Amino acid sequence: MSSGAGWINIWPRRTALAVVVFFALSQMTAISRTSAQSPQATIIAAKILNFRLSETGKRFGALEFVGGLQLQSETRGFGGFSGLRLHPDRNHLIAVTDKCMVLDAVIERDITGALHDITKALLRPLPAGRSGKPLAKNGYSDCEALDVAGGTAYIAFERNSETGRFSIAPDGTLTDFAQMSPKPGIGRLDRNRGIEAMALFPQGSVFAGGFLSIAEETLDASGNHRAFATMPDKIFEFAVARRDDYAITDADFLPNGDLVLLERRFGLQVAPGMRIRKIAAGEIAASKTVDGDVLLEAGIANRIDNMEGIDVSVNEIGETFLTLISDDNFNYFQSTLLLEFKLLQ
């Protein structure tokens, strides 16, 4: 979700002018950014030892907190992360920002496997084509979700209500942009509440070869999140049950094919929250409304921010991990957090 706009929609009209002034001032006082001439980004990573503030407990719902990092950088364009994927070795990440920038970096882990540092970071704009012109200058904006399969990256654009496909070069650069079709719900989704979550259906799924996409807060007639399954030859719509005013911000599939959803509640007049839900693999079907179990719910007593990206990965001994990233909306008073949990069930 792009900076600020979605927050204003939930506030009374009498506060709208104050909100505009507030965000204008926050942008003026944001941390200064260095030149983006070089793709190299210097990132300072501070360890997060406890997920719950002032407590050392590790068990939270069906998950175990294994560590995290708070990331800071003065590199121009750093921040606003909305989509995340780890490479199969779990030591390399790729993330996209609201402003269509791509972060490619190495994850360093300590002896226990917990997050320790981020190094060899490159931050580059998404290119529109072989000319290298930034995609953001070609009518695309609000990169909100990411998935990777082999040498191909797939990115969802909220304001355009569509997904793009890129080739991944050996140096990590994304090239050869191509639009994917059909465009799910184009013309029928709110431009700032459209496709926020996207994930490729896994091998073994009856929908393998296609991808899932879910609207953030464009709701159906029953007040549930609109969702789409897009295959090469067809597309169908279903819905995800909406609960407690949470917005869906990302998705990924577990090794057994179950779907995990990242949800957030965030704004100046709502209690901040983060929730992770699991939906059984066989539940997704045309015209059906799906729901699932809550794996974790966290609020202001926990180390969270505007949580927008989630990735599922598996280590060398078969343990499953969920890695999350937050979108700081490029505001100095927010944080870019990278959090990791182990799935216990």
ChimeraX attribute file (.defattr): number of C-alpha atoms within 10 A of each C-alpha:
attribute: neighborCount
match mode: 1-to-1
recipient: residues
	/A:1	28
	/A:2	22
	/A:3	16
	/A:4	16
	/A:5	14
	/A:6	15
	/A:7	17
	/A:8	16
	/A:9	10
	/A:10	13
	/A:11	15
	/A:12	8
	/A:13	11
	/A:14	8
	/A:15	10
	/A:16	15
	/A:17	10
	/A:18	11
	/A:19	18
	/A:20	14
	/A:21	10
	/A:22	11
	/A:23	15
	/A:24	12
	/A:25	11
	/A:26	15
	/A:27	13
	/A:28	11
	/A:29	12
	/A:30	12
	/A:31	17
	/A:32	12
	/A:33	12
	/A:34	14
	/A:35	11
	/A:36	15
	/A:37	9
	/A:38	12
	/A:39	17
	/A:40	16
	/A:41	23
	/A:42	17
	/A:43	20
	/A:44	15
	/A:45	20
	/A:46	15
	/A:47	18
	/A:48	17
	/A:49	19
	/A:50	17
	/A:51	25
	/A:52	18
	/A:53	13
	/A:54	10
	/A:55	11
	/A:56	11
	/A:57	12
	/A:58	17
	/A:59	15
	/A:60	16
	/A:61	15
	/A:62	16
	/A:63	19
	/A:64	19
	/A:65	22
	/A:66	21
	/A:67	22
	/A:68	26
	/A:69	22
	/A:70	19
	/A:71	19
	/A:72	17
	/A:73	18
	/A:74	16
	/A:75	21
	/A:76	17
	/A:77	23
	/A:78	26
	/A:79	26
	/A:80	30
	/A:81	31
	/A:82	33
	/A:83	32
	/A:84	30
	/A:85	25
	/A:86	22
	/A:87	15
	/A:88	14
	/A:89	11
	/A:90	20
	/A:91	15
	/A:92	18
	/A:93	19
	/A:94	22
	/A:95	24
	/A:96	29
	/A:97	29
	/A:98	26
	/A:99	23
	/A:100	27
	/A:101	24
	/A:102	26
	/A:103	25
	/A:104	24
	/A:105	22
	/A:106	18
	/A:107	18
	/A:108	15
	/A:109	15
	/A:110	9
	/A:111	7
	/A:112	8
	/A:113	13
	/A:114	20
	/A:115	23
	/A:116	19
	/A:117	19
	/A:118	21
	/A:119	17
	/A:120	13
	/A:121	19
	/A:122	19
	/A:123	25
	/A:124	24
	/A:125	22
	/A:126	25
	/A:127	22
	/A:128	21
	/A:129	16
	/A:130	9
	/A:131	9
	/A:132	12
	/A:133	13
	/A:134	17
	/A:135	18
	/A:136	18
	/A:137	12
	/A:138	11
	/A:139	10
	/A:140	19
	/A:141	19
	/A:142	27
	/A:143	31
	/A:144	34
	/A:145	32
	/A:146	31
	/A:147	24
	/A:148	20
	/A:149	11
	/A:150	9
	/A:151	12
	/A:152	15
	/A:153	19
	/A:154	22
	/A:155	24
	/A:156	28
	/A:157	24
	/A:158	28
	/A:159	23
	/A:160	21
	/A:161	24
	/A:162	21
	/A:163	25
	/A:164	17
	/A:165	19
	/A:166	22
	/A:167	18
	/A:168	17
	/A:169	12
	/A:170	8
	/A:171	7
	/A:172	16
	/A:173	18
	/A:174	22
	/A:175	20
	/A:176	16
	/A:177	18
	/A:178	14
	/A:179	13
	/A:180	15
	/A:181	15
	/A:182	15
	/A:183	15
	/A:184	24
	/A:185	18
	/A:186	14
	/A:187	10
	/A:188	10
	/A:189	21
	/A:190	19
	/A:191	17
	/A:192	20
	/A:193	21
	/A:194	30
	/A:195	36
	/A:196	31
	/A:197	32
	/A:198	28
	/A:199	24
	/A:200	22
	/A:201	22
	/A:202	20
	/A:203	12
	/A:204	10
	/A:205	14
	/A:206	12
	/A:207	17
	/A:208	12
	/A:209	14
	/A:210	19
	/A:211	20
	/A:212	22
	/A:213	26
	/A:214	27
	/A:215	30
	/A:216	27
	/A:217	24
	/A:218	20
	/A:219	20
	/A:220	13
	/A:221	7
	/A:222	10
	/A:223	14
	/A:224	19
	/A:225	24
	/A:226	25
	/A:227	30
	/A:228	24
	/A:229	23
	/A:230	23
	/A:231	17
	/A:232	11
	/A:233	8
	/A:234	10
	/A:235	18
	/A:236	13
	/A:237	20
	/A:238	19
	/A:239	24
	/A:240	23
	/A:241	15
	/A:242	19
	/A:243	12
	/A:244	6
	/A:245	13
	/A:246	18
	/A:247	23
	/A:248	28
	/A:249	28
	/A:250	32
	/A:251	32
	/A:252	29
	/A:253	21
	/A:254	22
	/A:255	14
	/A:256	11
	/A:257	17
	/A:258	18
	/A:259	23
	/A:260	25
	/A:261	24
	/A:262	24
	/A:263	27
	/A:264	25
	/A:265	20
	/A:266	19
	/A:267	16
	/A:268	11
	/A:269	9
	/A:270	12
	/A:271	10
	/A:272	20
	/A:273	22
	/A:274	23
	/A:275	19
	/A:276	24
	/A:277	18
	/A:278	20
	/A:279	20
	/A:280	17
	/A:281	16
	/A:282	12
	/A:283	14
	/A:284	24
	/A:285	15
	/A:286	14
	/A:287	12
	/A:288	14
	/A:289	19
	/A:290	19
	/A:291	17
	/A:292	17
	/A:293	12
	/A:294	15
	/A:295	18
	/A:296	17
	/A:297	16
	/A:298	18
	/A:299	16
	/A:300	13
	/A:301	13
	/A:302	17
	/A:303	17
	/A:304	25
	/A:305	22
	/A:306	27
	/A:307	29
	/A:308	29
	/A:309	30
	/A:310	30
	/A:311	27
	/A:312	25
	/A:313	21
	/A:314	16
	/A:315	12
	/A:316	9
	/A:317	6
	/A:318	9
	/A:319	11
	/A:320	17
	/A:321	22
	/A:322	21
	/A:323	21
	/A:324	24
	/A:325	30
	/A:326	25
	/A:327	25
	/A:328	22
	/A:329	22
	/A:330	22
	/A:331	20
	/A:332	14
	/A:333	11
	/A:334	15
	/A:335	21
	/A:336	26
	/A:337	26
	/A:338	23
	/A:339	25
	/A:340	24
	/A:341	23
	/A:342	21
	/A:343	17
	/A:344	14
	/A:345	8
